[in-house]
Amino acid sequence: MRSTALQRFLFVGGAMLATGLLATCLTGTARATGTWASDPLNGNGDAVAAIGFWIANGSAALKRAVPFGPETYTPSTTWGPAPTPDGAPGSVAPAEAAGTVPGSGTSETITLPKTIGKVFFIDNQGKERWCSATSIQSAHRNVVATSGHCVYDPAATGQVMAEWVFIPGYFDGKTPYGIYAGKQAWTHAAFDAAEDYNRDFAFVNVYGGLRVTGKTQVTAAEYESFTGVKWTAADGRYYIATSENTGRLCDVVGGQGLAWNQPAEQVTLAFGYPAAPHPNGIKPYTGALPKYVYGRPANRAYLSADPVIDEHIGMLGNWTPGADGSPWMTRYDNTTRLGYVSGGVSLFVDQDRDGGFDLITSPYFDGETAAVYQQADAVPSGSVLGPNVS
């Protein structure tokens, strides 16, 4: 259900803000007029049910899910002036997973971060979908960064996706680090209210992770009285699961930093799961494994009439939908697998109109991005609790 009103956040003083700043080592000053919108995703009981939905029948729903993205958009872009920062540069430092020993040495190949994964959800048409995303550092170590259109459905203004979960390291139904159900979604008010792709980013608070360790077939009565993860099989049989809490997201996989009001042309790595075909039907990716693309975005804005954008930055790459929400990272350290998220894949562009995407774009992260993030930073989530979860 939608929140009753959009609220305006003043990025100044206050005990809540001060706590968040200290906890996440935030530097720089964000603009004081950022507006944000927020909606709940799953209550505690709903979170358990969402996890059950995705892992039922051998994770059938996870395996059925298809990429979600602007498949009908093939925007024509032109160049504009360089994006303009709205204040001083700022950042939040990345954080290792709890108990992690920092890596040492160097590598000639790119080491994929543990923080990236897929978000799964049901769109307004009832279809099982997924996007790319990453864990990001926060005071309560419980925030996921992705695209706004991977949280709020562009086809249903202001409506959040259903059964929203994040699975870091996802592969073929496997959940190596647990499943993290979404609790609260935060985005810029302009995206929530009007699908403004200039603000196509989102931060989501997630509950502590849950790992399913086994299943048992039970009677209908036993099923009804069970309060943990459970599901009904296609043949009508009832199953309940034994589960364990994995802990807070960043404690398990670490969290990337965040940076805003940065020079656009910094060396950038994007990590995600491209999967859909190009407009010409060629399908170079499967979405089964994460990929990366490396480049240096141009120091200019990309403009489009449909969808309307005038503040995106772009990087060369032949990625396709499925990579929506993939983090753009600067200052990426190949030994720690951590860097600073300074953007996220929003649109795919066929610049030369040959039927193949050759450019990925991202909103320019400025002080208003930081203001939305700071709202998510202040919110604790807790665990997915219940008598049948260890």
C-alpha positions in Angstrom: 0.0 0.0 0.0 1.2 3.5 -0.8 2.4 5.7 2.0 -0.1 8.4 2.7 2.1 11.3 1.7 5.5 12.1 0.2 7.8 13.7 2.7 10.6 16.2 2.3 13.9 15.5 4.0 16.2 18.3 5.0 19.7 17.0 5.0 20.9 18.9 8.1 21.5 18.2 11.8 19.4 16.1 14.1 20.2 13.1 16.2 19.1 10.5 13.7 21.2 12.0 10.9 24.2 12.5 13.2 24.1 8.8 14.1 24.0 7.7 10.5 26.9 10.0 9.5 29.1 8.6 12.2 28.2 5.0 11.5 28.9 5.1 7.8 31.8 7.5 7.7 30.0 9.8 5.3 32.0 12.8 4.0 30.9 15.9 2.1 27.7 17.8 2.3 24.6 16.9 0.4 22.0 19.3 -0.9 19.5 20.4 1.7 16.4 20.1 -0.6 16.3 16.4 -1.6 12.9 14.9 -1.7 12.2 11.2 -1.1 9.4 8.7 -1.2 9.1 5.5 0.8 6.8 2.5 0.8 6.8 -0.8 2.7 7.7 -3.9 0.8 7.1 -6.8 3.2 6.0 -7.0 6.8 7.8 -9.7 8.9 5.2 -12.4 8.1 5.0 -11.3 4.5 8.8 -11.6 4.2 8.7 -15.3 5.3 5.9 -15.9 2.8 7.9 -14.2 0.0 10.9 -16.4 0.7 8.7 -19.5 0.7 7.2 -18.4 -2.7 10.6 -18.1 -4.3 12.2 -21.3 -3.0 9.1 -23.6 -3.3 9.3 -26.7 -5.5 13.1 -26.6 -6.0 13.2 -22.8 -6.5 10.9 -23.1 -9.5 9.8 -19.4 -9.4 13.4 -18.2 -9.2 14.3 -20.3 -12.3 11.1 -19.1 -14.2 11.8 -15.4 -13.6 12.9 -13.3 -16.6 14.7 -10.0 -16.8 12.7 -6.9 -16.0 13.6 -3.7 -17.8 12.6 -1.1 -20.4 12.4 -3.8 -23.2 10.2 -1.5 -25.2 12.5 1.5 -24.9 15.1 2.0 -27.7 15.8 5.6 -26.9 17.6 7.9 -29.2 20.1 10.0 -27.3 21.9 13.3 -28.0 24.6 14.9 -26.1 24.3 17.7 -23.6 26.6 19.7 -21.4 28.5 17.9 -18.6 26.4 17.0 -15.6 26.5 19.7 -12.9 27.1 18.8 -9.3 24.6 20.3 -6.8 27.2 20.6 -4.1 30.5 19.4 -2.8 31.6 15.8 -3.6 30.7 13.3 -0.9 31.1 9.6 -0.1 30.3 6.8 2.2 33.2 4.3 2.8 32.7 0.7 1.8 32.8 -2.0 4.5 34.2 -5.6 4.7 31.9 -8.4 5.7 32.1 -9.3 9.4 35.2 -11.4 10.1 36.7 -10.9 6.7 40.5 -10.7 6.4 41.3 -8.0 3.8 42.9 -9.4 0.7 46.5 -8.7 -0.3 48.5 -8.7 -3.5 47.3 -7.9 -7.0 45.5 -9.6 -9.8 45.5 -9.1 -13.6 41.9 -10.1 -13.8 38.8 -8.5 -12.3 37.6 -10.3 -9.2 33.8 -10.1 -9.0 32.4 -8.6 -5.8 30.4 -10.8 -3.3 28.0 -7.9 -2.9 26.3 -8.2 -6.2 23.3 -10.4 -6.9 19.7 -10.4 -8.3 16.5 -8.9 -6.9 13.4 -11.0 -7.6 9.9 -9.6 -7.6 6.4 -9.9 -9.1 5.4 -7.0 -11.4 1.9 -5.5 -11.8 1.0 -8.1 -14.4 1.8 -11.0 -12.0 5.0 -12.0 -13.8 8.1 -13.2 -12.0 11.0 -10.8 -12.8 14.5 -10.0 -11.8 17.1 -7.1 -11.9 20.7 -6.7 -10.8 21.7 -5.0 -7.5 24.3 -4.7 -4.8 24.7 -4.6 -1.1 25.8 -1.2 0.0 27.2 -0.1 3.4 24.9 1.5 5.9 24.7 2.1 9.6 22.6 -1.0 10.1 24.3 -3.0 7.3 21.0 -3.7 5.6 20.7 -1.7 2.4 20.5 -2.8 -1.3 21.1 -0.4 -4.2 19.3 -0.9 -7.5 17.3 1.0 -10.1 14.1 2.7 -9.2 12.2 0.8 -11.9 13.3 -2.4 -10.2 11.4 -1.4 -7.1 8.5 0.9 -8.3 6.7 -0.5 -11.3 6.8 2.1 -14.2 3.6 0.6 -15.6 1.7 1.3 -12.3 2.7 4.7 -11.0 3.7 4.7 -7.3 3.2 0.9 -6.9 6.0 -1.2 -5.5 6.8 -4.7 -6.8 5.5 -7.7 -4.8 7.4 -10.5 -3.2 10.7 -8.4 -3.4 13.8 -10.3 -2.3 17.6 -9.9 -2.8 19.9 -12.9 -3.4 23.6 -12.0 -3.5 25.7 -14.5 -5.5 22.6 -16.0 -7.1 23.1 -18.9 -9.5 20.6 -21.4 -10.9 18.3 -21.4 -7.9 21.2 -21.4 -5.5 21.3 -18.9 -2.6 24.8 -19.2 -1.2 24.6 -16.3 1.2 20.9 -16.5 2.0 17.7 -14.7 0.9 17.1 -11.1 2.0 13.5 -10.0 1.9 12.8 -6.3 1.3 11.4 -4.3 4.2 11.3 -0.7 3.1 11.8 1.0 -0.3 13.3 4.5 -0.7 13.5 6.4 -4.0 13.4 10.0 -5.2 9.9 11.4 -5.1 10.1 12.3 -8.8 10.5 8.7 -9.8 7.8 7.4 -7.4 5.3 10.1 -8.6 6.2 10.5 -12.3 8.7 7.8 -13.4 11.4 10.5 -13.9 14.3 8.4 -15.2 16.7 11.2 -14.2 16.1 9.8 -10.7 16.0 6.1 -11.6 17.7 4.8 -8.4 16.5 3.1 -5.2 17.8 2.0 -1.9 16.0 -0.8 -0.1 16.2 -1.9 3.6 16.3 -5.7 3.8 15.7 -8.0 6.7 18.4 -10.3 8.0 19.0 -13.2 5.6 17.3 -16.6 5.8 18.8 -19.9 4.5 16.5 -22.9 4.0 18.3 -26.0 5.3 15.7 -28.7 4.7 12.1 -29.6 4.0 9.5 -32.0 5.3 6.2 -33.1 3.9 3.3 -32.5 6.4 -0.4 -32.8 6.7 -2.8 -29.9 5.9 -3.3 -29.3 9.6 0.4 -29.2 10.3 0.9 -26.9 7.4 -1.7 -24.4 8.7 -0.2 -24.2 12.1 3.4 -23.8 10.9 4.6 -20.1 11.0 7.9 -20.5 9.1 8.8 -20.9 5.4 6.3 -23.3 3.8 4.7 -24.0 0.4 2.2 -26.2 -1.4 3.6 -28.2 -4.3 1.9 -28.4 -7.7 0.5 -31.8 -6.8 -1.1 -30.4 -3.7 1.3 -31.8 -1.1 2.3 -29.6 1.8 5.9 -28.8 2.8 7.5 -26.9 5.7 11.1 -25.9 5.8 13.8 -25.8 8.4 15.6 -22.4 8.2 18.4 -20.5 9.8 19.1 -16.8 10.0 22.3 -15.8 8.2 22.5 -12.3 9.8 22.7 -8.8 8.4 23.4 -8.5 4.7 26.7 -6.4 5.0 27.9 -8.7 7.8 27.7 -11.6 5.3 28.9 -10.2 2.0 30.2 -6.7 2.8 28.9 -3.4 1.5 30.0 -1.1 -1.3 30.6 2.5 -0.7 28.5 5.3 -2.2 29.8 8.5 -3.9 28.0 11.5 -5.3 28.8 14.8 -7.1 31.9 13.1 -8.6 33.6 13.8 -12.0 31.7 11.8 -14.6 34.8 10.6 -16.5 36.3 8.5 -13.8 37.4 4.9 -14.6 34.3 2.8 -13.8 33.4 -0.9 -13.5 29.8 -2.1 -13.7 28.8 -5.5 -12.4 25.5 -7.2 -13.3 23.5 -9.9 -15.0 22.6 -9.0 -18.6 20.3 -11.5 -20.2 17.6 -10.3 -22.6 18.2 -10.2 -26.4 19.2 -7.1 -28.3 16.4 -5.5 -30.3 17.7 -7.4 -33.4 17.1 -10.7 -31.6 20.8 -11.5 -30.9 21.2 -12.9 -27.4 24.9 -12.8 -26.2 24.1 -13.3 -22.5 22.2 -15.8 -20.4 21.9 -14.0 -17.1 23.2 -17.1 -15.4 26.5 -15.6 -14.2 27.5 -12.0 -13.4 29.5 -10.0 -15.9 31.4 -6.8 -15.8 32.0 -3.9 -18.2 34.9 -1.5 -17.9 35.0 2.1 -19.2 35.3 5.8 -18.7 32.0 7.6 -19.0 32.0 10.7 -21.1 32.0 14.0 -19.4 28.6 15.0 -20.9 25.0 14.4 -20.2 22.9 12.2 -22.4 19.5 13.5 -23.5 16.4 11.6 -24.6 12.8 12.5 -25.4 11.3 9.0 -24.7 11.8 8.3 -21.9 12.6 11.9 -20.9 16.2 12.2 -19.6 18.5 15.1 -19.5 20.9 14.2 -16.7 22.2 10.7 -17.5 25.8 9.8 -18.0 26.7 7.0 -20.4 29.3 4.2 -20.8 30.0 2.1 -23.8 28.9 -1.5 -23.4 26.7 -4.0 -25.2 24.7 -5.1 -22.2 21.0 -5.9 -22.3 18.1 -5.9 -19.8 18.7 -8.0 -16.8 21.6 -5.7 -16.1 19.1 -3.0 -14.9 20.2 -1.9 -11.5 23.8 -3.0 -11.9 26.1 -0.8 -9.8 28.7 1.5 -11.4 31.7 1.5 -9.2 34.7 3.8 -9.1 37.9 3.3 -7.1 37.2 -0.5 -7.2 39.8 -2.5 -5.3 40.4 -5.9 -6.8 41.7 -7.4 -3.6 38.9 -6.3 -1.3 36.3 -6.4 -4.0 35.0 -3.1 -2.8 34.6 0.3 -4.3 32.2 3.3 -4.5 28.8 3.1 -6.2 28.5 6.3 -8.3 25.7 5.2 -10.6 23.5 2.3 -11.7 22.3 0.9 -15.0 19.0 2.5 -16.0 18.7 2.4 -19.8 20.2 0.6 -22.8 20.8 2.6 -26.0 21.4 1.6 -29.6 23.4 4.7 -30.7 24.1 3.7 -34.3 20.6 2.2 -34.8 21.9 -1.2 -36.0 19.7 -3.2 -33.8 22.2 -3.8 -31.0 22.6 -1.9 -27.7 26.0 -0.3 -27.4 25.6 2.2 -24.6 24.4 1.9 -21.0 23.3 4.9 -19.1 22.9 5.9 -15.4 21.4 8.8 -13.5 24.1 11.3 -12.3 24.4 10.7 -8.6 24.2 14.0 -6.8 23.3 15.3 -3.3 19.7 14.3 -3.8 20.8 10.7 -4.3 22.7 11.0 -1.1 19.6 12.4 0.7 17.5 9.4 -0.4 20.3 7.0 0.7 20.5 8.7 4.1 16.9 7.8 4.8 17.6 4.1 4.2 20.8 4.4 6.2 18.8 5.4 9.3 16.4 2.4 9.3 17.1 -0.9 11.1 15.4 -4.0 9.8 15.9 -6.9 12.3 15.6 -10.6 11.4 12.9 -12.5 9.8 11.7 -13.9 13.2 9.5 -16.8 14.2 9.5 -19.9 16.3 10.4 -22.1 13.3 13.5 -20.1 12.4 16.8 -21.0 14.2 
